[in-house]
Each structure stands twice: as C-alpha cells, then as structure tokens.
Amino acid sequence: MLMPRQKTPELSLPTLDHGSFDLASDGSERGTVVCFYRGLHCPLCANYLTELERKVDDFAERGVKTIAVSSDGQERTRAMADKIGASKLRFAYDLSLPKAKEWGLYISTSRGKTSIGIEEPALFSEPGLFMVTPEQSLYYGSVQTMPFVRPHFSELVGALDFAIANEYPARGEYTGEV
C-alpha cells in the first residue's frame, strides 16, 4: 500500500507527443496528477479523460502537471487521445502490469468486447488517481476495483486551492499501532 508523505514507486514511460515521462524529474512546482486509466476499451475512461483534458489548465495554474497512463500500447493510446480530442493532456503508454501493482492498482481479466465493441486486453489495470509532490511523495491517492464512481477533477482542483492556501499536509500518514 502506498503511504502519504512517503516516496511513490518510480514511473518512467514513453508518451505520445512529449518524449519520455519520468515522474522523478517531471519538474512541476507543486506536483503531478497521475491518472491511471483502463484503456481504449473503456467508455467511462474516455468520459473521465475528457473531464481531465478540460482541467489541465486549471491544474497548471496551480503549479501541477497532469498525465494519463495506461497499459495500452502506443496505437491504442493514440486512438484514445484522438477520441477525446486531447490537445493539452499528456498520454503515457506501455505501463507494465507489475508496475501497476506497485502503484496499488487492481488488475482485471478480459471479458471480451466492451459495450462500445472494443476488445479488452487479456489483463489490464483498473483506475487510480494520484497527486504526487515534486519530491515524489504521495499527497493524494484513490484506487478503484471497478470503472465506476471516480473522483471528480473539479473537486481535486478545489481541494488544491484549500491545501495551497492553508499549507495543508498529506493525510493518512500514520503507521503506528491502533
């Protein structure tokens, strides 16, 4: 389990249009929002990433970079970026499933074609949303076992405003006896 205020796993992947992504050297003032999504086969992911695309500038105004990540290859990732009309959101691809598990993501098996007629990969990771500080420690994390009921990006932007104004620390850091 990832712990707030502790270093996250490494994350270094190719992107569609922005060269190599390396979380350790992403260079943002306040951190990076890493949005792990299921892949091209998921219609809910397309809607979710469309929402994130609309919020990229809002995050950037607060010193936060954004990236969408999946285990899809380059071709399927390009198809997803095109599908949502991405012009600002960075897309990384080829996330290995062992790396997905390191991040605490759940892994699912294929059920064949989805409701939109696209074949699911044999194995793929379920969604996760993380805010990682410039020092690569976990500030916020949410993982799902299903494609449904994900955190809203507008709420995360609002939470960032509060956190910045109040120097609010990452919570959930206690690891002692209870």
N, C-alpha and C positions, 0 to 999 in steps of 0.2 A: 504494500500500500504506500502510495506517495504521501509524504507528510508536509504540511505547510511549514514554511521557513527553512525547509531542507532542500538540497540540490535535487533537481529533477534528473531523469535519465538524459543522456546525450540525444540529440536529434539532428541528424545531418542527412539531407535528401536533395535530389535534383528538383528543380521547379520548371514550370512551363516556359516562363519568359524572364526569369530573374536570376539565372545562373544557379549556383549551389546555395542551398539554405543551410546554415549552421546556427542552431539556437544559441550556442555559447558565444557567438560573435555577431548576433543579429543587429546590435548597435542602436537599439531604441533607448529613448530617455527613461521611460518608465516600465518597459516590458513588452512582452509579446503575447497576444491571444492566439493560442494554437487550437484550431477547431478540427478535430478528427471526425471524418465522416465515413459512411459505409461504402460509398462508391456510386458510380453512374447508374447502377440498377435501382437506386433508392429514390422514389419521387419525393419523399419527405426531406431528404438531404438537399435536393435541388431547391425546394422552397426555403429551407434553412439557410443555405448558402446565398440565396438571393437576398435574404434579410441581412446577412453579414456584409455582402457587397455594398448594400446601401449605408452601412455603418462604418465602413473603412475610414472615411474622412473624419467622422466623429472620434474614433479611436486615435487617429493620427493627431488631431488637435490636442489630445491629452498626452501625447508622447508615447503612444502604444502602437506597435505594428501588429498586423494580422496575417495569418496564413491558414489555409485549408489543406488538410493532409489526408490521404487515403492510401490503401494498399493497391489501388488500381495502378496499371501501367500508364505510360505517357499518353497513348492513344485514347484510352477511356477517360483519363483526366482532362485531356483537351476537349473531348466531347462534353464533359460536364461544364467546363468553363464556358464553352460556346453556348451551351443550353441555357445557362443563367445570364448570359450577356456580360460576363465578367470583364471589367476594364481596370479595376483597381486592386482587387483581391489577388494575393499570390496563391498559387496552387503548387503544392509539392506532391510527389508521387513515389511509388515503389516502397512504401512503408512495409518493412518486414513484419510478419506476424509475431515473431519473438520480441521485436522492439515494441509492437503494440501491447503485448502482455506486460512488458517492463513498465509501460505507462499506466497499467491497470485497466486496460480496455478489455472488454469481453469479446470472445471470438464465437462466431456463428458458422453453421454449416449451410450449404446451399439448399434452397427449396425449389430450384429450377428457375423458371421465368417469373418475374415480378408482375404486378398489375399493369405496368407500362410495357411489358413484353421484352424486357432486357434480362438476360441470363445472369443470375448471381454467380460470383466466383465460388469455387469449391469451399473455400474458407475466407472469411473477411472479418474485420473488426467492427464492433458496434460503436456508436458515437461517444465522444468525450470532448469536453471543453475545458481548457486550462488557461489561466493567466500566469505567466512566468516572469519574474523580475529580471532586470538586466544582469543580475548576478546569478541567474539561472536557478533561483529558488522558487518553490511553488507558492503563489499568492492565493489562487483560487482554483478549485477543480470540481468537475462534475462528470460522472460517467453514467452511461445508461446500458441496460441489458436489452433494450428494445429501441426501435427508431422513433418512438413516440415521446411526447412531453419533454421537450428540451428547454434549457434556459433561454430567455429572450435577450438578444443583444442590446436592446434599448435599456433593459434593466441593468445590464452589466455596465453600460456607459454611465448611467445614473449612479451606480454604486462606486464607480471610479471617481466621479465628481466628489462624492462624500468622502471617500478614502483619501483623496488628494488634499481636500480642504482640512481634514481632521488628522492627517498623518496616521490613518487607521492601519494597524498591523494585520498581517495574515492571521486568521484564527484557526483553531483546531490543532494547535501545535503540541498540546500536552500528551506526553507518552508514559507518564508515571502510573503508579498503582491507582486503582479506583475502587 
